[in-house]
Amino acid sequence: MADADALHCPNCGSSVDPDARRCPYCRARLATVSCPSCFALLFEGAAFCPKCGSRRAQVSPEVTGVKCPGCSGKLHVIDLEGTTLMECGTCDGVWVDAQVFERLCSNRASQAAVLHRFAPGGAPAVERVRYRPCPRCGKMMNRVNFGRMSGTVVDVCKGHGTFLDAGELHQIVEFIHGGGLDRARERQMEDLKDQERRLRAQESRAARDCGKADPHAALDIGAKLPPDALMKLIRLMGKE
């Protein structure tokens, strides 16, 4: 792997950190990839490998006519080992179609492909809360705390996809790797059981007030539903 000092911005030539998302001098976008000849680390826009000197074929990203929900810039298509996303070249926001996002949340290979690419570069800017239009249908998206407890608030259009600001996709993958979705499912199961207990208490009080016996036994959701049906209710909290 090449030393950090050997990596230079392909736009202005300044020496930069290999983990930087943008050059601190010219603000050009930076993304690290491996040299196909020696597997050393280099920036995606570099014409030559800094370690072995091999010329690197340049592949221009496919620019779409889709506007970025974050800044109205143009989104372009990127493919990371079979995971196809759209990324904004201006604000570094990412649009992920619904099916791709679902696969990303459950597939470790897909998570590994995006983890380094979308690492946050510096402290995120503090912005006022605003609702953004879905790039597919134009309707305003819902703001959702992914997994209900991750602390990463993303913009979701149910059925179309999810928009994430710069660094948020990395945060979500780290949350999943840290067992966040498992904890979220456990909390959701406890919430369901609490709702069941409250319902049972209300039914018992209503029966007593009317001088009647309990109409039926408590509906124990956790016990009566098959495991697969219960998991369908609580899977992927980020989609709600």
C-alpha positions in Angstrom: 0.0 0.0 0.0 1.3 3.5 -0.9 2.3 5.8 1.9 0.0 8.7 2.7 2.7 11.2 1.7 2.8 9.6 -1.8 -0.9 10.4 -2.5 -1.6 13.7 -4.3 -4.7 15.3 -5.3 -5.3 14.5 -9.0 -6.7 18.0 -9.6 -4.1 20.3 -8.0 -1.2 18.0 -7.0 -1.3 18.8 -3.3 -0.3 16.0 -0.8 -3.5 14.9 0.9 -4.7 12.3 3.4 -5.9 9.1 1.8 -9.1 9.2 3.9 -10.1 12.7 2.8 -13.3 13.0 0.7 -12.2 16.3 -0.7 -8.9 18.1 -1.3 -8.4 20.7 1.5 -6.9 23.1 -1.0 -9.0 22.9 -4.2 -12.0 21.0 -2.8 -11.9 18.4 -5.6 -13.7 15.2 -4.8 -11.4 12.3 -3.8 -12.1 8.6 -3.6 -9.5 5.9 -3.0 -9.3 2.8 -5.2 -6.7 0.1 -5.6 -4.2 -0.1 -8.5 -5.2 -3.0 -10.8 -1.4 -3.8 -11.3 0.1 -3.6 -7.8 -3.0 -3.0 -5.6 -1.5 0.1 -4.0 -3.8 2.8 -2.8 -4.5 5.7 -5.2 -7.1 8.3 -5.8 -9.8 7.5 -8.3 -9.0 10.6 -10.5 -5.2 9.8 -10.7 -3.8 9.0 -14.1 -0.9 7.0 -12.8 -0.3 4.7 -9.8 2.1 6.5 -7.4 3.8 3.2 -6.4 4.3 1.3 -9.7 3.7 4.0 -12.2 1.1 2.1 -14.2 -1.3 4.2 -16.2 -4.8 3.8 -15.0 -7.8 3.7 -17.3 -10.2 6.5 -16.6 -13.9 5.7 -16.4 -16.2 8.6 -16.4 -19.2 8.3 -14.1 -22.6 8.1 -15.9 -24.2 11.5 -15.3 -28.0 11.3 -15.1 -30.7 14.0 -15.5 -31.8 13.3 -11.9 -31.5 16.3 -9.5 -29.9 15.9 -6.1 -32.5 16.4 -3.4 -29.9 18.0 -1.2 -28.5 20.7 -3.5 -30.2 20.3 -6.9 -26.9 19.3 -8.5 -26.7 16.4 -10.9 -26.6 12.8 -9.6 -24.3 10.3 -11.3 -24.4 6.5 -11.2 -21.7 4.5 -9.5 -21.4 0.8 -9.2 -19.5 -0.7 -6.2 -19.1 -4.4 -6.8 -22.7 -4.8 -7.9 -24.2 -2.2 -5.6 -25.6 0.6 -7.8 -26.1 4.0 -6.2 -26.4 7.6 -7.4 -24.0 10.1 -5.9 -24.0 13.9 -6.1 -20.7 15.4 -7.3 -21.4 18.7 -5.6 -22.6 17.9 -2.0 -21.6 14.1 -1.9 -25.1 13.1 -1.0 -26.2 9.6 -2.0 -29.5 8.3 -3.4 -30.2 4.6 -2.9 -33.2 2.9 -4.5 -35.5 1.0 -2.2 -34.6 -2.5 -3.2 -30.8 -1.7 -3.2 -31.1 -0.1 0.3 -32.9 -3.2 1.6 -30.2 -5.4 0.2 -27.5 -3.1 1.6 -28.9 -3.4 5.1 -28.8 -7.2 5.0 -25.8 -8.0 2.8 -22.3 -7.7 4.4 -20.6 -7.8 1.1 -22.6 -4.8 -0.1 -21.8 -3.0 3.2 -18.1 -3.7 2.8 -18.1 -2.2 -0.7 -19.5 1.1 0.5 -17.9 1.4 3.9 -14.6 2.9 2.8 -16.0 4.8 -0.2 -18.4 6.8 1.9 -16.3 7.5 5.0 -17.1 10.9 6.5 -14.6 13.6 5.8 -14.6 16.0 8.7 -17.3 17.3 11.0 -20.8 17.5 9.3 -22.2 20.9 8.7 -25.1 21.8 11.0 -28.1 22.6 8.8 -31.7 23.6 9.6 -34.3 20.8 9.3 -35.9 20.8 5.8 -37.9 18.4 3.8 -36.7 17.3 0.4 -38.4 16.1 -2.7 -38.0 12.5 -3.9 -35.9 12.5 -7.1 -38.2 9.8 -8.5 -41.7 11.1 -7.8 -41.2 14.7 -6.7 -43.2 14.3 -3.4 -41.7 15.4 -0.1 -39.9 12.7 1.7 -40.2 11.7 5.4 -37.3 12.3 7.8 -36.6 8.9 9.5 -34.2 8.1 12.3 -32.7 4.9 10.8 -33.5 1.9 13.1 -35.3 4.3 15.4 -32.2 4.5 17.6 -29.2 5.1 15.3 -29.2 8.9 15.5 -28.8 9.1 11.7 -31.8 10.9 10.2 -32.3 10.2 6.5 -34.9 11.2 3.9 -37.1 8.3 2.8 -39.7 8.0 0.1 -41.5 4.8 0.8 -41.4 2.6 -2.3 -38.8 4.7 -4.1 -35.7 5.0 -2.0 -33.6 6.9 0.5 -31.4 10.0 0.3 -28.4 10.3 2.6 -26.2 13.3 3.2 -22.5 13.0 3.0 -21.1 10.5 5.6 -24.6 9.1 6.6 -24.3 5.9 4.6 -21.0 5.2 6.4 -22.7 5.8 9.7 -25.6 3.5 8.9 -23.3 0.6 7.9 -21.2 1.1 11.1 -24.5 1.0 13.1 -25.5 -2.2 11.4 -22.0 -3.8 12.0 -22.2 -2.8 15.6 -25.4 -4.8 16.1 -27.7 -1.8 15.9 -30.4 -3.4 13.9 -30.5 -6.4 16.3 -30.9 -4.0 19.2 -33.6 -2.1 17.3 -35.5 -5.3 16.7 -35.3 -6.3 20.4 -36.6 -2.9 21.4 -39.5 -3.2 18.9 -40.4 -6.6 20.3 -40.5 -5.1 23.8 -42.7 -2.2 22.4 -45.1 -4.7 20.9 -45.3 -6.7 24.1 -46.0 -3.4 26.1 -48.8 -2.6 23.6 -50.3 -6.0 24.1 -50.2 -5.6 27.9 -51.9 -2.2 27.8 -54.5 -3.7 25.4 -55.1 -6.6 27.8 -55.5 -4.2 30.8 -58.0 -2.0 28.9 -60.1 -5.0 27.9 -60.1 -6.3 31.4 -61.2 -2.9 32.8 -63.9 -2.6 30.2 -65.2 -6.1 31.0 -65.3 -5.4 34.7 -67.1 -2.1 34.2 -69.8 -3.9 32.3 -70.0 -6.7 34.8 -68.8 -9.2 32.2 -66.0 -11.8 32.2 -62.8 -11.2 30.2 -64.0 -11.6 26.5 -60.8 -13.5 25.6 -57.3 -14.2 26.9 -54.6 -11.7 26.4 -53.3 -11.4 22.9 -49.6 -12.3 23.5 -48.1 -11.1 20.2 -44.6 -12.5 21.0 -46.0 -15.9 21.8 -48.8 -16.4 19.3 -47.2 -15.1 16.1 -44.8 -17.4 14.3 -41.2 -16.1 14.5 -41.1 -15.3 10.7 -44.3 -13.3 10.9 -43.1 -11.4 13.9 -39.8 -10.6 12.2 -41.6 -9.3 9.2 -43.3 -6.7 11.5 -40.1 -5.4 12.9 -37.4 -5.9 10.2 -35.5 -3.0 8.8 -36.7 -0.2 11.0 -35.1 2.3 8.6 -37.9 1.6 6.1 -40.7 2.8 8.3 
